[in-house]
Amino acid sequence: MDYADSELDVRGLKCPLPILRTKKALATMASGQVLKVLATDPSAVKDFEAFTRQTGHELIQSTTGEGEELVFLLRRK
C-alpha cells in the first residue's frame, strides 16, 4: 500500500519530535485516513510501534526507504 491522505516529513528530527509532530498531524485527520511519515531517526521504528500500541492508531507499514530514510504508514483510529 502506498496511498496516503497526507504526508509528514520529519527527516532530520530526533526523538521525541517525530512522534509529537505525527500526533499533531493525526489530530487534524478524519478517522480511517492514512498518514505517511518520512523519518531518519533510527529510534523512530520502536517509537512508532509504541505510539500506535498506546494510542490505538494502526501502523500499516514500516519500511526503509532510500539511504537512512524510514517510511511509516499510519491509519487514524
C-alpha positions as CSV (number, residue, x, y, z in Angstrom):
1,M,0.0,0.0,0.0
2,D,1.4,3.3,-1.0
3,Y,-1.7,5.5,-0.8
4,A,-1.8,8.2,1.9
5,D,-4.2,11.0,2.6
6,S,-1.5,13.2,4.0
7,E,2.3,13.2,4.2
8,L,4.6,14.4,7.1
9,D,8.3,15.0,6.7
10,V,10.2,14.7,10.0
11,R,13.5,13.8,8.4
12,G,16.4,15.1,10.4
13,L,14.4,15.4,13.6
14,K,15.3,13.4,16.8
15,C,13.0,11.8,19.4
16,P,10.5,12.9,20.6
17,L,9.8,15.4,17.7
18,P,8.8,12.9,15.1
19,I,6.1,11.4,17.4
20,L,4.9,14.8,18.6
21,R,4.5,16.1,15.0
22,T,2.8,12.9,14.0
23,K,0.4,13.1,16.9
24,K,-0.5,16.7,15.9
25,A,-0.9,15.7,12.2
26,L,-3.2,12.8,13.0
27,A,-5.4,15.0,15.2
28,T,-6.3,17.1,12.1
29,M,-7.3,14.0,10.1
30,A,-10.6,12.0,9.9
31,S,-10.9,8.5,11.3
32,G,-9.6,5.9,8.8
33,Q,-7.4,8.3,6.9
34,V,-3.8,7.4,6.3
35,L,-0.7,9.4,7.2
36,K,2.7,8.8,5.5
37,V,5.6,9.8,7.7
38,L,9.2,10.2,6.5
39,A,11.8,10.0,9.2
40,T,15.5,9.4,9.6
41,D,15.8,8.8,13.4
42,P,16.7,5.1,13.9
43,S,14.8,5.0,17.2
44,A,11.6,6.0,15.3
45,V,10.9,2.4,14.5
46,K,10.4,1.4,18.1
47,D,8.8,4.8,18.9
48,F,6.1,4.4,16.3
49,E,5.4,0.8,17.3
50,A,4.9,2.0,20.9
51,F,2.9,5.1,19.8
52,T,0.4,3.1,17.8
53,R,0.1,0.5,20.6
54,Q,-0.7,3.2,23.2
55,T,-3.0,5.4,21.1
56,G,-4.9,2.8,19.1
57,H,-3.9,4.1,15.7
58,E,-2.8,1.4,13.2
59,L,0.8,1.1,12.0
60,I,0.0,-0.2,8.5
61,Q,3.6,-0.3,7.3
62,S,7.1,0.4,8.4
63,T,9.8,0.3,5.7
64,T,13.3,1.5,5.0
65,G,13.4,4.0,2.1
66,E,16.4,5.4,0.4
67,G,19.6,5.7,2.5
68,E,18.7,6.2,6.1
69,E,15.1,7.2,5.4
70,L,12.3,5.4,7.2
71,V,8.7,5.4,5.9
72,F,5.7,4.8,8.1
73,L,2.1,4.5,7.1
74,L,-0.4,5.1,10.0
75,R,-4.2,4.8,9.9
76,R,-6.0,7.2,12.3
77,K,-8.3,5.3,14.7
